[in-house]
Amino acid sequence: MNRILALQLAFDLMIFDVHKDDYDPIKDIEAFWNEYALETISANILQLLNTYLNGGLEENKLLEDVKMQEFATSLYRVLIAYCVANYSHIDPSKMQLSAGAKVRIKREIELSREIAEFFSRLSK
């Protein structure tokens, strides 16, 4: 099957997972945040955008196609999970992230706050 069609089929099938009796959007959210750091998410999204804007002709790809497809699939899955959790009024505080993910997220949030405060002081 054509690679693009296979990827499209995989994306289309993900939305049907929400109708399974054992579907738990919190597990998909936990899996995403345990796997990806904010800086990785940012870099991957910028890479996807760059590839789109350059028509996929970039020679120095930051990530190989398979890793980018895995990221895009994970990103779509977590967006579906957040949508379902919100629609179903599921409490997101039930998430149980790994200790490493909690430390990483706390560090990333604190660093971004420090940078925002720095630029705020500069603009005054």
C-alpha positions in Angstrom: 0.0 0.0 0.0 1.2 3.5 -0.8 3.0 4.9 2.3 0.8 8.1 2.4 -2.4 6.0 2.1 -1.2 3.7 4.9 -0.5 6.7 7.1 -3.9 8.2 6.2 -5.6 5.0 7.1 -3.8 4.8 10.4 -5.0 8.4 11.2 -8.5 7.6 10.2 -8.6 4.4 12.3 -7.4 6.2 15.5 -10.7 8.1 15.8 -12.6 4.8 16.0 -10.5 3.7 19.0 -12.6 6.1 21.2 -15.6 3.9 20.7 -14.0 0.8 22.2 -15.3 -0.1 25.6 -11.9 0.0 27.2 -10.8 3.3 25.7 -9.3 5.6 28.3 -8.1 9.0 27.0 -6.1 9.6 30.1 -3.8 6.7 29.2 -3.1 8.2 25.8 -2.4 11.6 27.4 0.0 10.0 29.9 1.8 8.1 27.2 2.3 11.3 25.2 3.7 13.3 28.0 5.9 10.5 29.3 7.4 10.2 25.8 7.8 13.8 24.6 9.4 16.8 26.2 8.1 20.3 25.3 11.3 21.1 23.4 11.0 17.9 21.4 7.4 18.7 20.6 8.4 22.2 19.5 11.3 20.9 17.3 9.1 18.3 15.7 6.3 20.7 14.9 8.8 23.2 13.5 10.3 20.4 11.4 6.9 19.4 10.1 6.1 23.0 9.2 9.5 23.4 7.6 9.0 20.3 5.5 5.5 21.5 4.5 6.7 25.0 3.5 9.7 23.6 1.6 7.6 21.0 -0.2 9.5 18.1 1.5 12.7 19.0 -0.5 14.9 19.7 2.5 18.0 17.7 2.3 19.1 18.0 6.0 16.1 16.5 7.7 16.4 16.7 11.5 14.4 13.5 12.0 14.0 10.5 9.8 10.6 10.0 8.3 9.6 7.1 10.5 10.3 9.0 13.7 8.3 12.0 12.3 5.4 9.7 11.4 5.5 8.3 15.0 5.4 11.8 16.4 2.6 12.9 14.1 0.6 9.8 15.1 1.2 10.4 18.8 0.3 14.1 18.5 -3.0 13.2 16.8 -3.7 10.5 19.3 -3.2 12.9 22.2 -5.3 15.6 20.6 -8.2 13.1 20.2 -7.7 12.1 23.8 -7.9 15.7 25.1 -11.0 16.2 23.0 -12.7 13.1 24.4 -11.6 13.9 27.9 -13.1 17.4 27.6 -16.3 16.2 25.9 -16.8 13.4 28.5 -15.9 15.7 31.5 -13.0 13.5 32.6 -10.9 15.0 35.3 -7.4 15.4 33.9 -5.9 15.5 37.4 -6.3 11.7 37.3 -3.2 11.5 35.1 -0.3 9.7 36.6 2.9 10.8 34.7 6.2 9.1 35.3 8.5 10.8 37.9 10.9 11.7 35.0 8.1 13.4 33.0 7.0 15.4 36.1 10.5 16.6 36.7 11.1 17.4 33.0 7.7 19.3 32.7 8.3 21.3 35.9 11.8 22.3 34.7 10.5 23.3 31.2 7.7 25.4 32.7 10.0 27.1 35.2 12.5 27.9 32.4 9.8 29.3 30.1 8.5 31.4 33.0 12.1 32.8 33.6 12.5 33.6 30.0 9.1 35.3 29.8 9.9 37.4 32.9 13.2 38.4 31.4 11.6 39.6 28.2 8.9 41.3 30.2 11.5 43.3 32.1 13.3 44.2 28.9 10.1 45.6 27.3 9.4 47.9 30.3 
